Amino acid sequence: MKLISEMDCCTREQEAWDPDSYYLIRPECRHDVPKTHFKPRIGRTLSAKRLHASFSEDGHLDIAKVIRRVQRGGVHPTIKGVVWEFLLGCYDPDSTFDERTQLRQQRRLEYNTLKSKCKEMEPTVGSGRLITAAMITEDGHPIDNPDGISSKENVQPDGYRNDNVIKDKEVIQWKLTLQQIGLDVLRTDRVLIYYEDQENQARLWDILAVYSWVDKDIGYCQGE
């Protein structure tokens, strides 16, 4: 079924799952993590099975039914990613499976293009690493940092450098944020096993770094 390929969490009933066990936590941190306030409510919580039943054969979603379930009993952790894509407007509930598949592929291509653009300006993007030390001064001069990532090693397209000094103010501002993004990524959900892997940390860093370049009005904002 196309729904399973889009949302493989629908292949089993999961209402009885313990929500605290869904996101794997480092053993030494388990006592420090507060228990979730979410408790699946049989007959009210939007489960994988109920979400599955809310799709038509070709993929149209009965969003009104979904919202009613969410309001009455919340969303089961196993399907939050899928549900929020609709609640946030990433996908039109009236779209089909095929249309969403095409849109998803299109967005991935767009992201890869944007990431490639950022990689031209900073090769660390997409490398599986992240920057946690200052790499440029406010006037565009490169700094060799303790991470071994040297701005002097970067080969940039015309317009970004002149004798290793960056002239473009937007590029300078973007590069100045990369260190802070890296430091914040290292502090993100440190109790989760997922973020023990540097490649997963780098994936998050890439997303934030690319977004801060694309949306210059918002840039990078720290949460509270």
C-alpha positions in Angstrom: 0.0 0.0 0.0 1.2 3.5 -0.7 0.3 4.6 2.8 2.7 2.2 4.3 5.5 3.5 2.1 4.7 7.0 3.2 4.1 6.2 6.9 5.5 2.8 7.8 4.5 3.3 11.5 0.9 2.4 10.3 1.8 -1.2 9.9 1.0 -2.1 13.6 -1.3 -1.0 16.4 0.8 1.0 18.9 -1.6 2.5 21.4 -0.2 0.2 24.1 3.3 1.4 23.7 5.0 3.2 26.5 5.7 6.8 25.1 8.8 7.1 27.3 10.4 4.1 25.5 9.9 5.5 22.0 12.9 7.9 22.0 15.9 5.9 23.1 17.7 7.5 26.1 21.2 7.0 27.2 21.2 4.6 30.2 23.1 6.9 32.5 20.6 9.7 31.8 17.3 7.9 32.4 16.9 9.1 36.0 17.4 12.7 34.9 14.7 12.7 32.2 11.2 13.7 33.4 8.4 11.3 32.6 6.1 12.4 29.8 2.7 13.8 30.7 1.3 12.1 27.6 -0.8 9.1 28.3 -2.5 7.3 25.4 -6.3 7.4 26.0 -8.0 4.4 24.4 -10.7 5.5 22.1 -9.5 9.1 22.0 -5.8 9.3 21.1 -4.9 9.6 17.5 -3.1 6.3 16.9 -1.4 4.9 13.8 -4.4 2.7 13.1 -6.8 5.6 13.3 -4.6 7.8 11.2 -4.4 5.1 8.6 -8.2 4.9 8.5 -8.4 8.7 8.0 -6.9 8.4 4.5 -8.9 7.6 1.4 -7.7 5.0 -1.0 -5.7 7.5 -3.1 -4.4 9.4 -0.1 -6.8 12.3 0.7 -6.8 12.9 4.4 -9.9 13.7 6.5 -8.2 16.5 8.4 -11.3 17.4 10.4 -11.4 13.9 11.8 -7.7 14.0 12.6 -8.0 17.4 14.4 -10.9 16.2 16.5 -8.8 13.2 17.6 -5.9 15.4 18.4 -8.0 17.8 20.4 -9.6 15.0 22.4 -6.6 12.8 23.1 -3.4 14.0 21.6 -1.1 12.3 19.0 0.7 9.1 19.7 4.5 9.7 19.6 5.1 7.1 16.9 3.2 9.2 14.3 3.9 12.7 15.4 6.2 13.3 12.4 3.6 12.4 9.9 0.7 14.2 11.6 2.6 17.5 12.1 3.4 17.6 8.4 -0.3 18.1 7.8 -1.0 20.3 10.8 1.8 22.7 9.9 0.6 22.9 6.3 3.6 21.0 4.7 1.1 19.0 2.8 -2.4 19.7 1.6 -4.9 17.2 3.1 -6.6 17.1 -0.3 -3.4 15.9 -2.0 -2.9 12.3 -3.0 -0.1 9.9 -2.1 1.4 10.4 -5.6 1.3 14.2 -5.3 3.0 14.1 -1.9 5.6 11.8 -3.1 6.4 14.1 -6.0 6.4 17.1 -3.7 8.7 15.3 -1.2 11.2 14.5 -4.0 11.0 18.0 -5.3 11.8 19.5 -1.8 14.7 17.1 -1.3 16.2 18.2 -4.6 15.7 21.9 -3.6 17.3 21.2 -0.2 20.3 19.5 -1.8 20.7 22.4 -4.2 20.6 24.9 -1.3 23.0 22.7 0.7 25.4 22.6 -2.3 25.3 26.4 -2.5 26.2 26.6 1.2 28.9 24.0 0.7 30.6 26.3 -1.9 30.8 29.0 0.8 31.7 26.6 3.6 32.9 23.0 2.8 32.0 21.8 6.3 28.4 21.8 5.2 27.4 18.2 4.2 30.7 16.8 5.4 29.4 15.0 8.4 31.1 17.5 10.7 30.1 20.7 12.4 31.7 23.9 13.4 32.0 24.8 17.1 34.7 27.4 17.0 35.1 30.9 15.5 36.2 30.7 11.9 36.0 34.2 10.7 36.3 37.8 12.0 33.6 40.4 11.7 35.6 42.0 8.9 35.8 38.8 6.9 39.3 37.5 7.8 39.6 33.7 8.2 40.6 32.2 11.6 42.2 28.8 12.0 40.2 27.1 14.7 40.9 24.3 17.2 38.6 21.9 15.3 41.1 21.8 12.5 38.7 23.4 10.1 40.6 26.2 8.5 38.9 28.9 6.4 42.1 29.3 4.5 41.6 25.8 3.0 38.3 26.7 1.5 38.2 27.2 -2.2 35.4 29.6 -2.9 33.7 30.8 -6.1 34.4 34.3 -7.5 32.8 37.0 -5.4 33.2 35.3 -2.0 36.9 35.8 -1.4 39.8 38.0 -2.3 43.1 36.8 -0.9 41.2 34.7 1.7 39.2 37.7 2.9 35.5 37.5 2.4 33.9 40.7 1.1 30.2 39.8 0.9 28.6 41.0 4.2 25.8 38.5 4.0 28.3 35.6 3.7 30.3 37.1 6.7 27.1 37.3 8.8 26.2 33.8 7.9 29.6 32.4 8.7 29.6 34.2 12.1 26.5 32.2 13.1 27.9 28.8 12.2 29.8 28.5 15.4 26.8 29.3 17.6 24.7 26.8 15.7 27.3 24.1 16.3 27.5 24.8 20.0 23.7 24.7 20.3 23.6 21.4 18.4 25.9 19.8 20.8 23.5 20.8 23.6 20.5 19.5 21.8 18.8 16.6 23.5 22.1 15.2 24.9 20.2 12.5 26.7 19.1 10.9 23.4 21.1 8.1 22.0 20.4 9.5 18.5 22.6 12.5 19.1 25.6 10.5 20.3 26.4 10.0 16.7 28.3 12.9 15.2 26.7 12.3 11.8 23.3 12.9 13.3 24.5 16.0 15.0 25.9 17.2 11.6 22.6 16.5 9.9 20.9 18.9 12.3 23.7 21.4 11.9 23.4 21.3 8.1 19.6 22.0 8.3 20.0 24.9 10.6 23.0 26.3 8.7 21.2 26.1 5.3 18.0 27.6 6.7 19.9 30.5 8.3 21.3 31.3 4.8 18.1 30.9 2.9 15.8 32.9 5.3 18.0 35.9 6.1 15.1 37.8 7.8 14.9 35.1 10.5 18.4 33.7 10.2 19.3 31.6 13.2 17.3 32.1 16.4 18.0 30.4 19.7 15.0 29.1 21.6 14.3 29.4 25.2 
